[in-house]
């Protein structure tokens, strides 16, 4: 896989899954492996991906293997409310909260944030450079004053912003999610995964702009086919939303900027120069 140019993260994921299977069955017995996989209470798409990994493994070992067929399921991902996202962010340590805020504002993959360096952050221009992974496009994205303040409070131990490996951070996030779910008695929070932040960003960006090419650039997709998903998600979510709004008004430019950063939508300016904003409840 390495000779064929596959990413280290992909190779690592393959190894982890094969190791997990080896503890439950004999990997040298393809039929036993297939039976074990069939009995797993995994989603069909997970089993489908696992079957592809096994196919690569047995091809490498030159062991005959009839790959099981699992039809791809086209499910819309779970999209939490912004309040639910913010609850999880607020319950983390400063380092964890900053990492999650980055995921929320940029829609970056966890691996992209894992490789973030201090030189990638331009506080003067309020932008961040995301180095792509998984065949995506690198991009420069805006970040809020809130996120800049959170980043500035972190210690600068070396050139990398975050020292904790992605796997350890994932375990920390799962612990944090369980704790806040139990504390608030909100089972919806347990459905939030790290990749959910990326889905949230794509959905909210399309809702604000109705520009699918803009969403494609923000998420770094190579193909528009990967981005079309967010049209379906946005129409499904906001179709059922009420038409109730929280409204704010200000004549102060700094306050107006803060409102926009907090998700408010600019509506109009009155004759007496009062700027009106709204945000769906």
C-alpha positions as CSV (number, residue, x, y, z in Angstrom):
1,X,0.0,0.0,0.0
2,X,2.8,2.4,0.8
3,X,4.5,1.6,-2.6
4,X,1.2,2.4,-4.2
5,X,1.1,5.8,-2.6
6,X,-1.6,5.2,0.0
7,X,-1.6,7.6,2.9
8,X,-0.1,6.6,6.3
9,X,-3.5,7.2,8.0
10,X,-5.1,4.7,5.6
11,X,-2.5,2.1,6.1
12,X,-2.8,2.5,9.9
13,X,-6.6,2.2,9.7
14,X,-6.2,-1.1,7.7
15,X,-3.8,-2.5,10.3
16,X,-6.0,-1.6,13.2
17,X,-9.0,-3.3,11.7
18,X,-7.1,-6.4,10.8
19,X,-5.6,-6.6,14.3
20,X,-9.1,-6.3,15.7
21,X,-10.4,-9.1,13.5
22,X,-7.4,-11.3,14.4
23,X,-8.4,-11.3,18.0
24,X,-11.8,-12.7,17.1
25,X,-11.1,-15.2,14.4
26,X,-8.3,-16.9,12.4
27,X,-7.2,-14.4,9.7
28,X,-5.8,-17.4,7.7
29,X,-9.3,-18.8,7.4
30,X,-11.2,-16.4,5.0
31,X,-14.5,-18.2,5.5
32,X,-14.3,-17.9,9.3
33,X,-13.4,-14.2,8.9
34,X,-16.5,-13.7,6.6
35,X,-18.7,-15.3,9.2
36,X,-17.4,-13.1,12.0
37,X,-17.9,-10.0,9.8
38,X,-21.5,-11.1,9.0
39,X,-22.3,-11.4,12.7
40,X,-20.9,-8.0,13.6
41,X,-23.5,-5.4,14.6
42,X,-21.8,-2.9,12.3
43,X,-23.5,-0.6,9.7
44,X,-23.6,-2.0,6.2
45,X,-21.2,0.7,4.9
46,X,-18.6,-0.3,7.6
47,X,-18.9,-3.9,6.6
48,X,-18.5,-3.0,3.0
49,X,-15.3,-1.0,3.7
50,X,-14.0,-3.9,5.8
51,X,-14.6,-6.4,3.0
52,X,-12.5,-4.2,0.7
53,X,-9.7,-4.1,3.3
54,X,-9.8,-7.9,3.6
55,X,-9.7,-8.2,-0.2
56,X,-6.5,-6.2,-0.3
57,X,-5.0,-8.3,2.5
58,X,-5.7,-11.6,0.9
59,X,-4.6,-10.4,-2.4
60,X,-1.3,-9.5,-0.9
61,X,-1.0,-13.0,0.8
62,X,-2.2,-14.7,-2.5
63,X,-5.0,-16.4,-0.5
64,X,-8.2,-17.1,-2.5
65,X,-11.0,-14.9,-1.2
66,X,-14.5,-14.4,-2.4
67,X,-15.3,-10.9,-1.2
68,X,-18.8,-10.7,0.4
69,X,-21.1,-8.2,-1.2
70,X,-22.6,-5.4,1.0
71,X,-24.6,-2.8,-1.0
72,X,-23.7,0.8,-0.3
73,X,-26.2,2.6,1.8
74,X,-26.8,6.2,1.0
75,X,-27.7,7.7,4.4
76,X,-27.8,11.4,5.2
77,X,-25.4,12.1,8.1
78,X,-26.7,13.4,11.5
79,X,-26.4,17.2,11.7
80,X,-26.6,18.6,15.3
81,X,-27.7,22.1,16.1
82,X,-25.1,24.7,16.6
83,X,-26.0,24.8,20.3
84,X,-25.3,21.1,20.7
85,X,-21.9,21.6,18.9
86,X,-21.1,24.5,21.2
87,X,-22.0,22.5,24.3
88,X,-19.5,19.9,23.6
89,X,-16.8,22.5,22.7
90,X,-17.4,24.4,26.0
91,X,-17.1,21.2,28.1
92,X,-13.5,20.5,26.9
93,X,-10.2,21.6,28.3
94,X,-8.7,24.7,26.6
95,X,-6.6,22.6,24.2
96,X,-9.5,20.2,23.4
97,X,-12.0,23.1,23.0
98,X,-9.7,24.9,20.6
99,X,-9.2,21.8,18.5
100,X,-13.0,21.3,18.3
101,X,-13.6,25.0,17.5
102,X,-11.2,24.7,14.6
103,X,-13.1,21.7,13.3
104,X,-16.4,23.7,13.6
105,X,-15.1,26.8,11.8
106,X,-13.1,25.2,9.1
107,X,-14.8,21.9,8.4
108,X,-11.3,20.4,8.2
109,X,-10.6,16.7,8.6
110,X,-9.1,15.6,12.0
111,X,-5.9,14.6,10.2
112,X,-5.6,18.1,8.6
113,X,-5.9,19.7,12.0
114,X,-3.4,17.2,13.5
115,X,-0.7,18.5,11.1
116,X,-1.5,22.1,11.7
117,X,1.6,24.3,12.3
118,X,1.8,27.8,13.9
119,X,3.1,29.2,10.6
120,X,-0.2,28.2,9.0
121,X,-2.1,30.7,11.2
122,X,-2.2,34.3,10.1
123,X,-3.7,36.3,12.9
124,X,-3.3,39.6,11.2
125,X,-5.4,38.5,8.2
126,X,-7.5,36.2,10.4
127,X,-6.9,33.2,8.1
128,X,-5.7,29.7,8.4
129,X,-4.0,27.5,5.8
130,X,-5.3,23.9,5.7
131,X,-2.9,21.3,4.2
132,X,-5.0,18.8,2.4
133,X,-5.1,15.1,3.0
134,X,-6.9,12.2,1.3
135,X,-6.5,13.7,-2.2
136,X,-8.4,16.9,-1.3
137,X,-7.4,20.5,-2.1
138,X,-5.5,22.7,0.3
139,X,-7.2,25.9,1.1
140,X,-7.0,29.2,3.0
141,X,-10.0,29.9,5.3
142,X,-11.2,32.7,7.5
143,X,-11.3,32.2,11.3
144,X,-13.0,34.2,14.0
145,X,-11.6,36.5,16.7
146,X,-12.9,34.0,19.2
147,X,-10.8,31.2,17.7
148,X,-7.7,33.4,17.4
149,X,-8.0,34.2,21.1
150,X,-8.3,30.5,22.0
151,X,-5.2,29.7,19.9
152,X,-3.2,32.5,21.5
153,X,-3.9,31.0,24.9
154,X,-2.2,27.7,23.9
155,X,1.5,27.1,24.8
156,X,3.8,27.0,21.8
157,X,6.0,24.0,22.6
158,X,7.2,23.5,19.0
159,X,6.1,24.2,15.4
160,X,3.0,22.0,15.7
161,X,-0.1,23.5,17.2
162,X,-1.4,20.3,18.8
163,X,0.9,17.7,20.3
164,X,-1.7,15.0,21.1
165,X,-1.8,12.3,18.3
166,X,-5.1,12.0,16.5
167,X,-6.0,8.6,18.0
168,X,-5.5,9.9,21.6
169,X,-7.6,13.0,20.8
170,X,-10.3,10.8,19.4
171,X,-10.4,8.9,22.7
172,X,-10.5,12.2,24.7
173,X,-13.4,13.4,22.5
174,X,-15.4,10.1,23.1
175,X,-14.9,10.4,26.8
176,X,-16.0,14.1,26.7
177,X,-19.1,13.2,24.6
178,X,-20.2,10.5,27.0
179,X,-19.8,12.7,30.0
180,X,-21.8,15.7,28.6
181,X,-24.5,13.3,27.2
182,X,-25.0,11.8,30.6
183,X,-24.9,15.2,32.4
184,X,-27.5,16.9,30.1
185,X,-29.6,13.7,29.4
186,X,-29.4,14.5,25.7
187,X,-28.9,11.3,23.6
188,X,-28.5,13.4,20.5
189,X,-25.0,14.5,21.7
190,X,-23.9,10.8,21.5
191,X,-24.5,10.9,17.8
192,X,-21.9,13.6,17.2
193,X,-18.6,12.3,15.9
194,X,-15.5,14.3,14.9
195,X,-16.4,14.0,11.3
196,X,-19.8,15.5,12.2
197,X,-18.2,18.9,12.6
198,X,-17.2,18.7,8.9
199,X,-20.8,17.8,7.9
200,X,-22.1,20.6,10.1
201,X,-19.8,23.1,8.3
202,X,-20.8,22.0,4.8
203,X,-24.5,22.1,5.7
204,X,-24.4,25.6,7.3
205,X,-22.2,27.1,4.6
206,X,-24.6,25.9,1.9
207,X,-27.6,27.2,3.9
208,X,-26.0,30.7,4.2
209,X,-24.7,31.0,0.6
210,X,-26.8,28.5,-1.5
211,X,-23.5,28.3,-3.4
212,X,-22.4,24.7,-3.9
213,X,-19.0,25.7,-5.4
214,X,-18.3,27.8,-2.4
215,X,-18.9,24.8,-0.1
216,X,-16.7,22.7,-2.4
217,X,-13.8,25.2,-1.9
218,X,-14.3,25.4,1.8
219,X,-14.2,21.6,2.3
220,X,-11.4,21.1,-0.3
221,X,-13.3,18.5,-2.3
222,X,-11.7,17.5,-5.6
223,X,-15.1,16.4,-7.1
224,X,-18.4,18.3,-6.9
225,X,-20.0,14.9,-6.5
226,X,-18.7,14.8,-2.9
227,X,-20.3,18.2,-2.2
228,X,-23.8,17.6,-3.7
229,X,-24.6,15.7,-0.5
230,X,-25.0,19.0,1.3
231,X,-27.8,20.3,-0.9
232,X,-29.9,17.3,0.2
233,X,-28.9,17.7,3.8
234,X,-29.7,21.4,3.9
235,X,-33.1,21.0,2.2
236,X,-34.0,18.2,4.6
237,X,-33.0,20.0,7.8
238,X,-34.2,23.6,7.1
239,X,-37.4,22.5,5.4
240,X,-38.7,21.3,8.8
241,X,-37.4,24.3,10.8
242,X,-39.8,26.9,12.1
243,X,-39.8,30.4,10.9
244,X,-39.0,31.8,14.3
245,X,-36.0,34.1,14.5
246,X,-33.8,35.8,17.1
247,X,-33.3,39.4,16.0
248,X,-30.5,41.8,16.9
249,X,-29.9,45.5,16.0
250,X,-26.8,47.6,16.3
251,X,-25.1,50.7,14.9
252,X,-21.7,49.6,16.1
253,X,-19.4,48.0,13.4
254,X,-17.6,45.8,16.0
255,X,-20.9,44.5,17.4
256,X,-22.1,43.8,13.9
257,X,-18.9,41.8,13.2
258,X,-19.4,39.8,16.4
259,X,-23.0,39.0,15.4
260,X,-22.0,37.7,12.1
261,X,-19.2,35.6,13.7
262,X,-21.9,34.1,16.0
263,X,-24.0,33.0,13.1
264,X,-26.4,36.0,12.7
265,X,-27.4,36.9,9.1
266,X,-27.4,40.5,8.0
267,X,-30.9,41.6,6.9
268,X,-30.8,45.4,6.1
269,X,-29.8,48.9,7.4
270,X,-32.6,51.3,8.4
271,X,-32.6,55.0,7.4
272,X,-31.2,55.9,10.8
273,X,-28.2,53.5,10.1
274,X,-29.4,50.8,12.4
275,X,-28.1,47.4,11.2
276,X,-30.6,44.5,11.6
277,X,-29.5,40.9,12.0
278,X,-31.4,37.6,12.4
279,X,-30.6,34.0,13.4
280,X,-33.0,31.1,13.2
281,X,-34.0,29.7,16.6
